[in-house]
Amino acid sequence: MILCRVTGDVYATQKDRNLEGYRMLLCQPVELDGETARGASFIALDRVVDAGPGDLILVHKEGGGARIMFGNEKIPIQTVVVAIVDDLEIDRRAGDSVIEQTRRASAAESSVGGDA
């Protein structure tokens, strides 16, 4: 699975009929801080998660498994959104989650930058 940030929607008026009714999202892989870009963006299909721009998501990237999830061997798919991530907790001894640590650090940087 790949941790990604949704950066936009993809619209296609002409597409394979097996893709009809599914949302296509532009996804940017990110580091565990949930913000730092990591690698090239790609398009993933969202079947039921209903993710949108700005959401932190988990993407399953493996065509055979993705087709099994859709129950359609003919669907031209390699990546599918499987979850919206509410939070990450990597080191329980640290107290806060990675996302909370990142938010606190960003807020601190903003307040320091605002005083200059």
C-alpha positions as CSV (number, residue, x, y, z in Angstrom):
1,M,0.0,0.0,0.0
2,I,1.1,3.5,-0.7
3,L,0.4,6.6,1.5
4,C,-0.8,9.4,-0.8
5,R,-2.3,12.9,-0.7
6,V,-5.2,13.5,-3.2
7,T,-4.2,16.5,-5.3
8,G,-7.2,16.6,-7.6
9,D,-10.0,14.9,-9.6
10,V,-9.5,13.5,-13.1
11,Y,-12.4,13.9,-15.5
12,A,-12.7,12.0,-18.8
13,T,-15.7,12.2,-21.0
14,Q,-14.5,9.3,-23.1
15,K,-13.2,6.3,-21.2
16,D,-13.3,2.5,-21.1
17,R,-16.9,1.4,-20.3
18,N,-15.6,-0.6,-17.4
19,L,-14.6,2.7,-15.7
20,E,-18.1,4.2,-15.9
21,G,-19.5,5.3,-12.5
22,Y,-16.1,5.4,-10.7
23,R,-14.2,8.5,-9.6
24,M,-10.6,8.9,-10.8
25,L,-8.3,10.8,-8.4
26,L,-4.8,12.3,-8.9
27,C,-2.7,11.0,-6.1
28,Q,0.7,12.1,-4.9
29,P,2.7,9.6,-2.8
30,V,4.0,11.2,0.4
31,E,6.4,10.5,3.2
32,L,5.1,9.4,6.7
33,D,4.7,13.0,7.7
34,G,1.7,13.1,5.3
35,E,3.0,16.1,3.4
36,T,6.4,15.6,1.8
37,A,6.0,14.4,-1.8
38,R,7.7,11.1,-2.6
39,G,7.8,10.0,-6.2
40,A,5.6,10.6,-9.2
41,S,1.9,11.3,-9.0
42,F,-0.6,8.7,-10.5
43,I,-4.3,8.2,-11.0
44,A,-6.3,5.8,-8.7
45,L,-9.9,4.7,-8.9
46,D,-12.1,5.5,-5.9
47,R,-14.9,3.0,-5.6
48,V,-16.5,3.6,-2.2
49,V,-14.1,5.6,0.0
50,D,-15.3,9.0,-1.4
51,A,-11.9,10.7,-1.0
52,G,-11.4,14.2,-2.3
53,P,-8.6,16.8,-2.8
54,G,-6.5,17.2,0.3
55,D,-7.4,13.8,1.8
56,L,-4.6,11.6,3.1
57,I,-5.3,8.1,1.7
58,L,-4.0,4.5,1.3
59,V,-3.8,3.2,-2.2
60,H,-3.5,-0.4,-3.2
61,K,-1.2,-0.7,-6.2
62,E,-1.4,-4.1,-7.9
63,G,-3.6,-4.7,-10.9
64,G,-4.8,-8.2,-10.2
65,G,-5.8,-7.4,-6.6
66,A,-7.5,-4.2,-7.7
67,R,-9.5,-6.1,-10.3
68,I,-10.6,-8.6,-7.7
69,M,-11.8,-5.7,-5.4
70,F,-14.0,-4.5,-8.3
71,G,-15.1,-8.0,-9.2
72,N,-14.3,-7.3,-12.9
73,E,-11.4,-8.9,-14.7
74,K,-11.8,-6.6,-17.7
75,I,-11.5,-3.3,-15.8
76,P,-8.2,-1.5,-16.8
77,I,-7.0,-0.6,-13.4
78,Q,-3.7,-0.8,-11.4
79,T,-4.4,1.4,-8.4
80,V,-7.4,1.7,-6.1
81,V,-8.2,3.9,-3.1
82,V,-8.8,1.7,-0.1
83,A,-8.9,4.1,2.9
84,I,-8.9,7.7,4.1
85,V,-6.2,8.0,6.8
86,D,-7.3,9.9,9.8
87,D,-4.0,9.7,11.7
88,L,-0.7,7.8,11.9
89,E,0.9,6.6,15.0
90,I,4.4,5.3,14.5
91,D,6.1,5.5,17.9
92,R,3.8,5.3,20.8
93,R,6.5,6.3,23.2
94,A,6.8,9.7,21.5
95,G,3.3,10.6,22.6
96,D,1.9,12.4,19.6
97,S,1.2,10.9,16.2
98,V,3.4,11.9,13.2
99,I,0.6,14.1,11.8
100,E,0.1,15.9,15.1
101,Q,3.9,16.5,15.4
102,T,4.0,17.9,11.8
103,R,1.0,20.2,12.5
104,R,2.6,21.5,15.7
105,A,6.0,22.1,13.9
106,S,4.2,23.9,11.0
107,A,2.3,26.1,13.5
108,A,5.6,26.9,15.4
109,E,7.3,27.9,12.1
110,S,4.4,30.1,11.1
111,S,4.4,31.9,14.4
112,V,8.2,32.5,14.2
113,G,7.9,33.7,10.6
114,G,5.1,36.0,11.6
115,D,7.1,37.9,14.2
116,A,10.0,38.8,11.8
